[in-house]
Amino acid sequence: MPTAVVTGGSTGIGAAVVKALAKRGYDVAFNYLRSAEEAEEVAREAASYGVKVISRRADAASWQDMEMFAEEVKRTFKKVDALVVNAGGLPERRSLGESDLDYWRRIIDLNLTSAYIATRLFVPLMERGAIVYISSVAAYTGGGRGAFAYAAAKAGLLGLTRALAKELGPRGIRVNAVLPGLIDTPFHQKAQTGDIEAWAKNVVYLRRVGRPEEVAEVVAFLVGEGASYINGAFIDVNGGWYG
């Protein structure tokens, strides 16, 4: 049975990915930071598909936490076939003038350093397979107000995607990125985005907000055999919104 690891799997897009992969027969391991009750519910629903599920609290930006998580995955599953790097967010919006070095490092660590940590720890468990980074339309648009550091981190994921597609491709490990647009997730409450429904009606070609499941379906395709010749690609899931 194939095994998948999803970072930040308790809510939003991560939770939808965990369920989508479990439905397709993947054993799944995912981490979360604060949403313990939500993680328990996600794990229960994923396990209902007859697969094995590991849910553990681990800070995605902490090498020590993630190393312990990776060791548990190795003990339990021996290998990893798919890695979905989803952990991230924008806990506080600041303009350049309002920012300091601590703020910059905090946002970069949450969204980009965490991706390096997960990749560095889980790739040794992959003989072949696929990695998907969850970037953002902000990588193209620069993000909304006070999101310059977030946009920079999400753009960094695109560079990481192309570089590792080149490095890991010869080993049979494909690396791609998915760039969601306005998706109905807890991200927007935490980031104080505002009325995303009204925003979508003004800027999205489909005139609506997307659902986490619509992103998860693309991720599930990218890690599967149907995408066996897709490597180093950036896939937009935004309803038509390019800034």
Order of alpha helices (4+ residues) and beta strands (2+ residues): beta-alpha-beta-alpha-beta-alpha-beta-alpha-alpha-beta-alpha-alpha-beta-alpha-alpha-alpha-beta
